[in-house]
Structure formats: structure tokens, C-alpha cells
Amino acid sequence: MERREPAAGRLEGKACVLFGAAGGIGLETARRFLEEGAQVLIGDYNADACRAAQARLEADGFTGRVDAARVDVTQEAEIEALLHRALERFGALDVVFNNAGIVGAIGPIIETEAEHWDATFAVMMRGVFLGVKHAARIMIDRDGGSIINTASIAGVASGILPTAYSAAKAAVVSFTRNAAAELADHRIRVNAVCPGIIFTPLMHQGREAQAEAVMREIQPWPDRGEPRHVANAVLYLASDESAFVTGEAHLVDGGYTANGLLRVHPLPGAKTRPDYAGISYGMTGQPRQVRRLP
Ligand SMILES: NC(=O)c1ccc[n+]([C@@H]2O[C@H](COP(=O)([O-])OP(=O)(O)OC[C@H]3O[C@@H](n4cnc5c(N)ncnc54)[C@H](O)[C@@H]3O)[C@@H](O)[C@H]2O)c1
């Protein structure tokens, strides 16, 4: 019988940078990458969460292949510096995951502050643009690479709140397609992942049971969406298994968008005017600024 070499990890020796990866989907993706042999640099706004993430991964046996540092993806110089830190530490840059996210501006459009709208786009869209820009600058001079941007079902389906969040995620999908076309010549693949309802604190905001009840109403697949479901899809897009896949917006949503309008029940309160407005900075550690509406 023909002897085969034992299969190497799917990301063996690959140098990977993950923005917004100190918790939730990003941290689980870092773990999957490490399990598959990658070297991983986590960048996140929340410095405490960065330290905790690195300590946890090291305790799980990944010492020497994991690094973490605070970064604000709204700051171009910080993104550039983090990517170069990976280059210096690992000697390469093969995969970049642009995953940072906040809830952003919340409340009715007529009550939304323009600065909250801009802050939402700064993290979710501008951060992705800058991540792609500086990753591509490095990858162009090398053998190409794979870039994955986190969008959302909110970017491809209508009727999902908050409005600013959904608009930014739709922009990520559009930008991903254009970037894929522009960078293909350089063998840089650019794809988006579009998670559905994934059980992280950013999604359920501490109201897990309520979120699960909503999920049961609108998602056809019976299981809860977990960070690992998304991490596995990102792993596929990062690895050579997806070598001919670029410009894709890959749904990981338990059939949420396949469900169509016929069986969709409105989210509680979705058709009524919210009685609050402001901005939530998600898991960054920055306080939420919300005011009650009259
Ligand atoms: N959980 C879901 O249901 C769901 C669904 C669709 C899309 N998403 C997207 O998935 C991504 C990860 O979300 P998650 O649910 O794991 O939540 P999360 O809050 O655990 O992860 C987001 C991370 O981004 C970091 N971050 C925020 N602003 C940043 C900044 N300016 N610079 C650097 N880092 C910053 C946060 O500190 C946090 O660690 C986000 O882009 C989110 O919009 C999540």
C-alpha cells in the first residue's frame, strides 16, 4: 500500500494576525489557527482581554507561537505597526483576519448622532479597509496571502438592527469583493465571513436566554451558533483548501438568511420605535453612552 506522510496542520508554519481577537469569534479563531500549526498575533483594543487571551492560550500549550498586543483599528499607524510586529516576530505574513467589531450607534435614525455613526464605521469599515491596505502592502512583496474580513448577515439581509452596524457590514461585503478583484494578480485572496446569531457577549449583551428564544423563532437550524462554527469557516478561508475562493461572502448562519421572509418573525421590539439612543462600544471596555428618549 502507498505510504503517505502524516498530514501537517492546515496552517502549519503560517504567520497570522487577528484583529479584534481577544474574545468571542476572534479568540476561538486564534485557537483553531494554533491547533492547525499557525503562529498567531492577536491585536485588540482591550488590553486586559489581550493579556488574558494570551495567558489562556499559553496555558493550553501554545507557548512560543502566540503573541498579543493592544491595537485600535481606527488608527492607521497602529494597524501598520502590528502587522510589522508579526513580520519581525514570525518572518512572514500569510493570513490577516479583520474581525474587530462593536455594536455601534443604536436607536432610531432621527435620534442618531453623526459622530456615533462615524465611530461605528471607523471600527467596522475603516478598520477593515486599513487592515486590507496594510496587509496587502506587505503580501504584495511576498507570495500573496489570505485576508478574511468579518461582515455579518446584517450586511446581506435587510431588517436587521442596528442600522449603522448593518450599513457598515454591507460596506464590508462590497469592499471585500472589490479588494479581491484588485489583489488577485498578486495572489492575495480576500473573502468575508458573514456570521448569523453567534452566542458571544457582544450578541446577547448578558441576556442569553432571551437571545436563545429569539434564535429559536427565526433560525431554521436547531443548534446555537457558537464561535467555533465561524472559526472553522475562517480556517477554511485562511488555508490552501480555499485556494480558488476569493471575493466570497461566506454565510455561517444556520440557515437564517435562507429562511426568507415567509417564516421570519420580527424580533421583539423590532417594529416599534426604540426608547433609547446612543452608542455601545461592545467588549472594548469603553462605557456605553445611552440616553432615554422622551
Ligand atoms: N456574535 C454575533 O452574533 C455576530 C454576528 C455577526 C457578526 N459578528 C461580528 O463578528 C466580529 C466578532 O464579534 P464577537 O461576537 O466575537 O464579539 P467580541 O466583542 O467578542 O469581539 C470583537 C472584538 O473586537 C474588539 N474591538 C472593538 N473595537 C476595536 C478597535 N477599535 N480596535 C481593536 N479591537 C477592537 C473588541 O475589544 C472585541 O474583543 C465582529 O466584527 C462582529 O460584528 C458577530
PDBQT file of the ligand as one rigid body, heavy atoms in Angstrom, charges set to zero:
ROOT
HETATM    1  N1  LIG A 301     -21.761  37.437  17.642  1.00  0.00    +0.000 N 
HETATM    2  C1  LIG A 301     -22.547  37.555  16.598  1.00  0.00    +0.000 C 
HETATM    3  O1  LIG A 301     -23.704  37.137  16.593  1.00  0.00    +0.000 OA
HETATM    4  C2  LIG A 301     -22.024  38.213  15.340  1.00  0.00    +0.000 A 
HETATM    5  C3  LIG A 301     -22.818  38.151  14.185  1.00  0.00    +0.000 A 
HETATM    6  C4  LIG A 301     -22.358  38.736  13.021  1.00  0.00    +0.000 A 
HETATM    7  C5  LIG A 301     -21.134  39.371  13.000  1.00  0.00    +0.000 A 
HETATM    8  N2  LIG A 301     -20.381  39.432  14.132  1.00  0.00    +0.000 N 
HETATM    9  C6  LIG A 301     -19.098  40.122  14.043  1.00  0.00    +0.000 C 
HETATM   10  O2  LIG A 301     -18.096  39.246  14.476  1.00  0.00    +0.000 OA
HETATM   11  C7  LIG A 301     -16.976  40.009  14.972  1.00  0.00    +0.000 C 
HETATM   12  C8  LIG A 301     -16.596  39.476  16.344  1.00  0.00    +0.000 C 
HETATM   13  O3  LIG A 301     -17.686  39.670  17.217  1.00  0.00    +0.000 OA
HETATM   14  P1  LIG A 301     -17.919  38.816  18.560  1.00  0.00    +0.000 P 
HETATM   15  O4  LIG A 301     -19.369  38.485  18.594  1.00  0.00    +0.000 OA
HETATM   16  O5  LIG A 301     -16.922  37.751  18.687  1.00  0.00    +0.000 OA
HETATM   17  O6  LIG A 301     -17.727  39.939  19.666  1.00  0.00    +0.000 OA
HETATM   18  P2  LIG A 301     -16.479  40.382  20.604  1.00  0.00    +0.000 P 
HETATM   19  O7  LIG A 301     -16.904  41.653  21.223  1.00  0.00    +0.000 OA
HETATM   20  O8  LIG A 301     -16.092  39.248  21.477  1.00  0.00    +0.000 OA
HETATM   21  O9  LIG A 301     -15.286  40.629  19.557  1.00  0.00    +0.000 OA
HETATM   22  C9  LIG A 301     -14.984  41.867  18.996  1.00  0.00    +0.000 C 
HETATM   23  C10 LIG A 301     -13.618  42.300  19.470  1.00  0.00    +0.000 C 
HETATM   24  O10 LIG A 301     -13.240  43.489  18.751  1.00  0.00    +0.000 OA
HETATM   25  C11 LIG A 301     -12.551  44.314  19.652  1.00  0.00    +0.000 C 
HETATM   26  N3  LIG A 301     -12.564  45.714  19.185  1.00  0.00    +0.000 N 
HETATM   27  C12 LIG A 301     -13.602  46.557  19.172  1.00  0.00    +0.000 A 
HETATM   28  N4  LIG A 301     -13.215  47.768  18.735  1.00  0.00    +0.000 NA
HETATM   29  C13 LIG A 301     -11.895  47.674  18.434  1.00  0.00    +0.000 A 
HETATM   30  C14 LIG A 301     -10.919  48.582  17.947  1.00  0.00    +0.000 A 
HETATM   31  N5  LIG A 301     -11.214  49.846  17.677  1.00  0.00    +0.000 N 
HETATM   32  N6  LIG A 301      -9.667  48.130  17.742  1.00  0.00    +0.000 NA
HETATM   33  C15 LIG A 301      -9.346  46.841  18.025  1.00  0.00    +0.000 A 
HETATM   34  N7  LIG A 301     -10.210  45.949  18.514  1.00  0.00    +0.000 NA
HETATM   35  C16 LIG A 301     -11.482  46.358  18.721  1.00  0.00    +0.000 A 
HETATM   36  C17 LIG A 301     -13.281  44.138  20.984  1.00  0.00    +0.000 C 
HETATM   37  O11 LIG A 301     -12.498  44.560  22.089  1.00  0.00    +0.000 OA
HETATM   38  C18 LIG A 301     -13.579  42.636  20.957  1.00  0.00    +0.000 C 
HETATM   39  O12 LIG A 301     -12.559  41.876  21.594  1.00  0.00    +0.000 OA
HETATM   40  C19 LIG A 301     -17.438  41.462  14.975  1.00  0.00    +0.000 C 
HETATM   41  O13 LIG A 301     -16.959  42.114  13.814  1.00  0.00    +0.000 OA
HETATM   42  C20 LIG A 301     -18.951  41.344  14.927  1.00  0.00    +0.000 C 
HETATM   43  O14 LIG A 301     -19.546  42.484  14.370  1.00  0.00    +0.000 OA
HETATM   44  C21 LIG A 301     -20.789  38.865  15.307  1.00  0.00    +0.000 A 
ENDROOT
TORSDOF 0
